[in-house]
Structure formats: C-alpha cells, structure tokens
Amino acid sequence: MAAHRTALFGYATPNLGDDTQSLAAALFVGVPHALVDRDRLDEVRLPERHRLVMNSWFAIKRYEAVPQDCIDPVFFGFCVGRR
C-alpha cells in the first residue's frame, strides 16, 4: 500500500503565527507533498488525494470553504470562529 500524500497550509499573510503552525505540523508529517492556500480552500484541486492537516482558525470565508474531494482533512489544533 502506498504512503499517504500529505499537505499543509501555505499562507500569503503577514501573520508569522500561521507559518509557525505549518512548520510545527511539518515536524510530525515531514516534508509535505503539497501546500494548500487556506484562504482558497474551496478552490484547491490536486491530482491525487492528500491528507491535509487542518490547523488554523477558521472564520468568515474560511469557515464556509468546504474542501474538495481530493482533500482528506485531519483536524488538529483548530478553532472555528463566530461571525
């Protein structure tokens, strides 16, 4: 059986805390096969299924963004915000 492909969140924000969370997750899963834009999660298309470590604060649009079928979410250290 092939090893699972992994993905982590990549960010285009100035918040270093976001990057630190992905770096910490990488210590557990190793070098990811893909980086996924958390803020465009509903637009992500990957050619193969990936397990995505969902460590973030989900609020506003991110809360409403549903991952595509190519993503198997693994929720770890996450928060769902209020509107």
C-alpha positions as CSV (number, residue, x, y, z in Angstrom):
1,M,0.0,0.0,0.0
2,A,1.4,3.4,-1.0
3,A,2.1,6.0,1.7
4,H,-0.4,8.8,2.1
5,R,0.4,12.0,0.4
6,T,0.3,14.9,2.8
7,A,-0.5,18.6,2.5
8,L,-0.1,21.6,4.8
9,F,-1.5,25.1,4.7
10,G,0.6,27.7,2.9
11,Y,-0.1,31.4,3.6
12,A,0.1,34.7,1.9
13,T,-0.5,36.7,5.2
14,P,2.0,38.7,7.3
15,N,1.0,36.7,10.4
16,L,4.0,34.6,11.3
17,G,1.8,32.6,13.6
18,D,0.2,31.0,10.6
19,D,3.6,29.9,9.2
20,T,4.7,28.7,12.6
21,Q,1.7,26.4,12.8
22,S,2.5,24.8,9.5
23,L,6.2,24.4,10.4
24,A,5.2,22.7,13.7
25,A,2.8,20.3,11.7
26,A,5.7,19.5,9.3
27,L,7.7,18.3,12.3
28,F,5.1,15.5,12.6
29,V,4.3,14.7,9.0
30,G,7.6,15.5,7.3
31,V,8.1,17.4,4.1
32,P,4.6,17.9,2.6
33,H,3.7,16.8,-0.9
34,A,1.7,20.0,-1.4
35,L,0.9,23.4,0.2
36,V,-2.7,24.4,0.2
37,D,-3.9,28.0,0.4
38,R,-6.1,28.1,3.5
39,D,-7.9,31.2,2.3
40,R,-8.9,29.5,-1.0
41,L,-9.5,26.0,0.4
42,D,-12.7,25.6,-1.7
43,E,-10.7,26.2,-4.9
44,V,-7.9,23.7,-4.3
45,R,-7.6,21.0,-7.0
46,L,-4.9,18.3,-6.5
47,P,-4.3,15.5,-9.0
48,E,-4.2,12.9,-6.1
49,R,-5.9,12.6,-2.7
50,H,-3.9,14.3,0.1
51,R,-4.4,14.3,3.8
52,L,-4.4,17.9,4.8
53,V,-3.5,18.9,8.4
54,M,-6.3,21.4,9.2
55,N,-4.6,23.5,11.9
56,S,-5.9,27.0,11.7
57,W,-8.5,29.5,12.9
58,F,-11.5,29.1,10.6
59,A,-13.6,32.2,10.4
60,I,-15.5,34.3,7.9
61,K,-14.9,32.8,4.4
62,R,-12.5,30.1,5.6
63,Y,-15.3,28.8,7.8
64,E,-17.6,28.4,4.8
65,A,-15.0,27.0,2.5
66,V,-15.5,23.2,2.0
67,P,-12.5,21.2,0.9
68,Q,-12.8,19.4,-2.5
69,D,-12.9,15.6,-2.7
70,C,-9.1,15.5,-3.2
71,I,-8.6,16.6,0.4
72,D,-8.9,14.3,3.4
73,P,-9.0,16.7,6.3
74,V,-7.2,15.9,9.5
75,F,-8.3,18.4,12.2
76,F,-5.6,19.2,14.6
77,G,-5.3,22.4,16.7
78,F,-8.1,24.2,15.0
79,C,-10.7,26.8,16.0
80,V,-14.0,27.6,14.3
81,G,-14.8,31.3,14.8
82,R,-18.0,33.1,15.1
83,R,-19.5,35.5,12.6
